[in-house]
Amino acid sequence: MRILISTAAVLTLGLTASACATGPMEGGYNSDLKALAADCQARQGILVPTGAQTGRAAADNACQLRGVNSPRLED
């Protein structure tokens, strides 16, 4: 019976701690992504995925410049 109560207490504490850890974070991936998108739009570009999945917004996305001064590829 003591083992059952101890196990229940440990599980309850574990679930409580994990619920706190999954809350919204300041300065996380999404805020970095929003800042990158805003910077890219200010330079007349569009944010495109690079195909990488590093967990860092700057490495996972690139700003593709479009407009008058952007380099063009010729066929």
C-alpha positions as CSV (number, residue, x, y, z in Angstrom):
1,M,0.0,0.0,0.0
2,R,2.9,2.4,0.8
3,I,4.4,1.7,-2.6
4,L,1.1,2.5,-4.3
5,I,0.8,5.9,-2.5
6,S,4.5,6.7,-3.1
7,T,4.2,5.9,-6.8
8,A,1.0,8.1,-7.0
9,A,2.8,11.0,-5.3
10,V,5.8,10.8,-7.6
11,L,3.6,10.6,-10.7
12,T,1.6,13.6,-9.5
13,L,4.7,15.7,-8.9
14,G,6.2,14.6,-12.3
15,L,3.0,15.6,-14.2
16,T,2.9,18.9,-12.3
17,A,6.5,19.7,-13.2
18,S,6.0,18.8,-16.8
19,A,2.9,20.9,-17.2
20,C,4.9,23.9,-16.0
21,A,7.8,23.2,-18.4
22,T,5.5,23.2,-21.4
23,G,4.1,26.7,-21.0
24,P,4.8,29.6,-23.4
25,M,8.4,30.8,-23.3
26,E,9.8,34.3,-23.8
27,G,12.3,34.5,-26.6
28,G,11.5,31.1,-28.0
29,Y,11.4,29.8,-31.5
30,N,8.2,31.5,-32.5
31,S,9.3,34.9,-31.3
32,D,12.6,34.5,-33.2
33,L,10.7,33.4,-36.3
34,K,8.4,36.5,-36.1
35,A,11.4,38.8,-35.7
36,L,13.1,37.1,-38.7
37,A,10.0,37.5,-40.8
38,A,9.6,41.1,-39.9
39,D,13.2,41.8,-40.8
40,C,12.9,40.0,-44.0
41,Q,9.8,41.8,-45.1
42,A,11.5,45.1,-44.3
43,R,14.2,44.2,-46.8
44,Q,11.4,43.3,-49.4
45,G,12.0,39.6,-49.0
46,I,10.1,36.5,-48.2
47,L,11.0,34.0,-45.5
48,V,11.4,30.5,-46.9
49,P,12.3,27.2,-45.1
50,T,15.8,25.9,-45.7
51,G,14.8,22.3,-45.1
52,A,16.9,22.1,-41.9
53,Q,15.3,21.2,-38.6
54,T,17.8,22.5,-36.0
55,G,15.4,24.2,-33.6
56,R,16.9,27.6,-34.4
57,A,14.7,29.8,-36.5
58,A,17.7,31.6,-38.2
59,A,19.1,28.2,-39.3
60,D,15.8,26.7,-40.4
61,N,14.7,29.7,-42.5
62,A,16.3,32.1,-45.1
63,C,15.2,35.4,-46.4
64,Q,14.8,35.3,-50.2
65,L,15.1,38.8,-51.5
66,R,12.7,40.0,-54.2
67,G,12.5,43.4,-55.8
68,V,14.4,45.8,-58.0
69,N,17.8,45.2,-56.5
70,S,17.6,41.5,-56.0
71,P,19.9,39.3,-58.1
72,R,18.2,37.5,-61.0
73,L,19.1,34.1,-62.4
74,E,19.3,34.0,-66.2
75,D,18.2,30.9,-68.2
